[in-house]
């Protein structure tokens, strides 16, 4: 399929099931489902879909536009990652990160959800695409007690991608990496995984200095006050990366 164009979306849906920790979750899930049901995307990689009920409601609304899907079960209640696709998903697999928080940190739920690097092999015409989704450990606050965990996850993630992508035609990686572009974890993923950052490689260069930011934006009504002070223009921690394979 020479000249094939794909429209891919990655989105952290902020689907924590605790009301106090996650505002307007049902309303936001309905809005996300409504948007995705329009069929404007070919592949969608979602994170923080923690509740099975949320996933089932998304499926009920989205599958008419994106008929192939998989939810990656891991840990006590799933790693939160699911993939929707217009094209057939041939097979799936996930690798659970070795370091993933602490069991005694019950209000930091990363350990319980068993965060993973997730793989869906998708047939797009005569092309085989390896589509990866992940959500690395959250930072939560300063000092960052989990940076070593995320760096270890970054290395395992990049190694997993390297060692499972030799036979495919296209690699797509999406998710919430919880690393800014100037941090070590981002560079491990990008360079050890031999990946291109789609934002850096884009052809159109927007004038808006906040165009690249994906989290803690000042124009997002859910951004807490302390984040607006720490990151006045927001930060970029969510990514779509890719690599075309040759040969």
C-alpha positions as CSV (number, residue, x, y, z in Angstrom):
1,X,0.0,0.0,0.0
2,X,2.3,2.7,-1.3
3,X,1.5,6.1,0.0
4,X,-0.8,4.8,2.8
5,X,-1.8,7.5,5.2
6,X,-2.8,6.8,8.8
7,X,-4.4,9.1,11.4
8,X,-3.5,7.9,14.8
9,X,-4.5,9.2,18.2
10,X,-3.1,8.6,21.7
11,X,-5.0,9.8,24.7
12,X,-4.8,9.5,28.5
13,X,-8.5,9.4,29.4
14,X,-8.0,10.1,33.1
15,X,-10.2,7.2,34.1
16,X,-9.5,6.8,37.8
17,X,-12.6,5.3,39.3
18,X,-12.4,7.3,42.6
19,X,-14.7,10.3,42.4
20,X,-12.5,12.6,44.5
21,X,-9.5,11.9,42.4
22,X,-11.1,12.1,39.0
23,X,-13.7,14.8,38.1
24,X,-16.6,14.2,35.7
25,X,-15.4,10.8,34.6
26,X,-18.7,9.5,33.2
27,X,-19.3,12.7,31.3
28,X,-15.8,12.8,29.8
29,X,-16.0,9.1,28.8
30,X,-19.2,9.8,27.0
31,X,-17.6,12.8,25.2
32,X,-14.6,10.7,24.2
33,X,-16.8,7.9,22.9
34,X,-18.8,10.4,20.9
35,X,-15.7,11.9,19.3
36,X,-14.2,8.6,18.4
37,X,-17.5,7.3,16.9
38,X,-17.1,9.9,14.1
39,X,-14.5,7.6,12.5
40,X,-11.9,10.3,11.9
41,X,-9.0,8.1,13.2
42,X,-7.6,4.8,11.9
43,X,-5.9,3.7,15.1
44,X,-6.6,4.9,18.7
45,X,-4.4,4.1,21.7
46,X,-6.1,4.9,25.0
47,X,-4.7,4.9,28.5
48,X,-6.3,5.0,31.9
49,X,-9.4,3.0,31.0
50,X,-9.4,1.4,34.4
51,X,-13.1,0.3,34.7
52,X,-14.4,-2.5,32.6
53,X,-17.7,-0.7,32.4
54,X,-16.0,2.3,30.8
55,X,-14.4,0.0,28.2
56,X,-17.6,-1.7,27.4
57,X,-19.4,1.7,27.0
58,X,-16.6,2.9,24.7
59,X,-17.0,-0.3,22.6
60,X,-20.7,0.1,22.3
61,X,-20.3,3.6,20.8
62,X,-17.0,3.2,18.9
63,X,-17.0,-0.3,17.3
64,X,-19.1,0.9,14.4
65,X,-16.3,3.2,13.4
66,X,-13.3,1.2,14.8
67,X,-14.5,-2.5,14.7
68,X,-11.3,-4.1,16.1
69,X,-10.2,-3.6,19.7
70,X,-8.3,-5.2,22.5
71,X,-8.0,-4.4,26.2
72,X,-4.8,-5.4,27.9
73,X,-5.5,-7.2,31.2
74,X,-2.6,-7.0,33.7
75,X,-2.2,-6.7,37.5
76,X,-5.2,-6.6,39.7
77,X,-7.6,-4.7,37.4
78,X,-5.8,-4.1,34.1
79,X,-3.0,-1.8,32.9
80,X,-5.5,0.8,31.5
81,X,-4.4,0.4,27.9
82,X,-6.7,-0.5,25.1
83,X,-6.4,-0.2,21.3
84,X,-9.1,0.5,18.7
85,X,-8.5,0.0,15.0
86,X,-10.2,0.2,11.6
87,X,-7.9,-2.6,10.5
88,X,-7.8,-6.2,11.7
89,X,-5.8,-6.9,14.8
90,X,-4.0,-10.2,14.2
91,X,-2.5,-10.8,17.6
92,X,-1.7,-9.1,20.9
93,X,0.9,-9.4,23.6
94,X,2.1,-7.4,26.6
95,X,5.1,-7.3,28.8
96,X,4.7,-6.2,32.5
97,X,7.3,-3.9,33.7
98,X,9.7,-5.3,36.3
99,X,9.7,-2.1,38.5
100,X,6.3,-0.6,38.9
101,X,5.9,1.3,42.2
102,X,5.3,0.0,45.7
103,X,2.5,-2.1,47.0
104,X,2.3,-0.1,50.3
105,X,1.6,3.1,48.3
106,X,-2.1,2.3,48.1
107,X,-3.0,5.8,46.9
108,X,-0.5,5.5,44.1
109,X,-2.1,2.7,42.2
110,X,0.6,1.9,39.6
111,X,1.8,-1.3,41.4
112,X,-1.7,-2.7,41.5
113,X,-2.5,-2.1,37.8
114,X,0.6,-3.9,36.5
115,X,1.7,-1.3,34.0
116,X,3.0,-2.8,30.7
117,X,4.2,-2.2,27.2
118,X,1.4,-3.5,25.0
119,X,1.6,-4.7,21.4
120,X,-1.1,-5.2,18.8
121,X,-0.1,-6.5,15.4
122,X,-2.4,-4.9,12.8
123,X,-2.8,-5.8,9.1
124,X,-3.1,-2.7,7.0
125,X,-3.6,-3.9,3.4
126,X,-0.3,-5.6,2.6
127,X,1.5,-3.9,5.4
128,X,2.0,-5.3,8.9
129,X,2.1,-2.7,11.6
130,X,3.3,-3.2,15.2
131,X,1.3,-0.8,17.3
132,X,2.5,-0.3,20.9
133,X,0.7,1.4,23.7
134,X,1.9,2.2,27.3
135,X,1.5,4.4,30.3
136,X,4.7,4.7,32.4
137,X,4.6,5.3,36.2
138,X,3.3,8.6,37.3
139,X,5.5,11.2,39.1
140,X,2.8,12.4,41.5
141,X,4.8,15.1,43.2
142,X,8.3,16.5,44.0
143,X,10.6,15.0,45.0
144,X,10.1,12.4,42.2
145,X,10.4,9.1,44.1
146,X,9.6,7.1,41.0
147,X,12.0,8.4,38.4
148,X,14.2,5.3,38.7
149,X,11.2,3.2,38.1
150,X,10.2,5.1,34.9
151,X,13.8,5.0,33.6
152,X,13.8,1.2,34.1
153,X,10.5,1.0,32.4
154,X,11.8,3.2,29.5
155,X,14.7,0.8,28.9
156,X,12.5,-2.3,29.1
157,X,10.0,-0.6,26.8
158,X,12.6,0.3,24.2
159,X,14.2,-3.2,24.4
160,X,10.8,-4.8,23.9
161,X,10.1,-2.7,20.8
162,X,13.5,-3.4,19.4
163,X,13.2,-7.2,19.9
164,X,9.6,-7.6,18.6
165,X,9.6,-5.3,15.6
166,X,12.1,-6.8,13.2
167,X,9.6,-8.5,11.0
168,X,7.0,-5.8,10.7
169,X,6.7,-3.0,8.1
170,X,5.8,-0.2,10.4
171,X,6.2,0.6,14.1
172,X,3.8,3.0,15.9
173,X,4.2,3.8,19.6
174,X,1.8,5.9,21.6
175,X,1.1,6.7,25.2
176,X,1.7,8.7,28.3
177,X,5.5,8.4,29.0
178,X,5.4,10.8,32.0
179,X,8.8,12.2,30.7
180,X,9.4,15.6,29.1
181,X,11.6,15.6,26.0
182,X,14.6,17.0,27.9
183,X,14.6,14.0,30.3
184,X,16.6,10.8,30.2
185,X,13.6,8.4,29.9
186,X,12.4,10.1,26.7
187,X,15.8,9.8,25.1
188,X,16.1,6.1,26.1
189,X,12.8,5.3,24.4
190,X,13.5,7.4,21.3
191,X,17.1,6.4,20.6
192,X,17.3,2.9,22.0
193,X,14.0,2.1,20.3
194,X,15.2,3.7,17.1
195,X,12.1,5.8,16.8
196,X,11.0,9.1,15.3
197,X,9.1,11.6,17.4
198,X,6.1,12.6,15.2
199,X,5.9,16.1,16.7
200,X,9.6,16.8,15.8
201,X,9.2,15.3,12.4
202,X,6.0,17.1,11.5
203,X,5.9,19.2,8.3
204,X,3.7,22.0,9.6
205,X,5.2,24.2,12.3
206,X,2.5,26.0,14.3
207,X,3.2,29.4,15.7
208,X,1.4,28.7,19.0
209,X,4.1,28.0,21.6
210,X,1.7,25.8,23.5
211,X,0.8,23.7,20.5
212,X,3.1,20.9,21.6
213,X,2.0,20.6,25.2
214,X,-0.2,17.7,26.2
215,X,-0.5,18.0,30.0
216,X,-1.1,20.7,32.6
217,X,-2.0,23.3,30.0
218,X,-3.3,26.6,31.5
219,X,-6.3,26.5,29.2
220,X,-7.4,23.1,30.5
221,X,-10.1,23.6,33.2
222,X,-8.9,20.4,35.0
223,X,-5.3,21.6,35.4
224,X,-4.7,22.2,39.2
225,X,-3.4,25.5,40.4
226,X,0.0,24.2,41.5
227,X,0.7,22.8,38.0
228,X,-0.1,26.2,36.4
229,X,2.7,27.7,38.6
230,X,5.2,24.9,37.9
231,X,4.4,24.7,34.2
232,X,2.9,28.0,33.0
233,X,2.8,26.8,29.4
234,X,2.1,23.2,30.1
235,X,4.3,20.2,29.3
236,X,4.7,17.5,26.7
237,X,4.6,14.0,28.2
238,X,2.4,12.2,25.7
239,X,3.8,11.0,22.5
240,X,3.3,9.3,19.1
241,X,6.5,7.8,17.8
242,X,7.1,5.7,14.7
243,X,9.6,3.9,12.5
244,X,9.2,2.6,9.0
245,X,11.1,-0.7,8.5
246,X,12.9,-1.3,5.2
247,X,13.9,-4.5,3.5
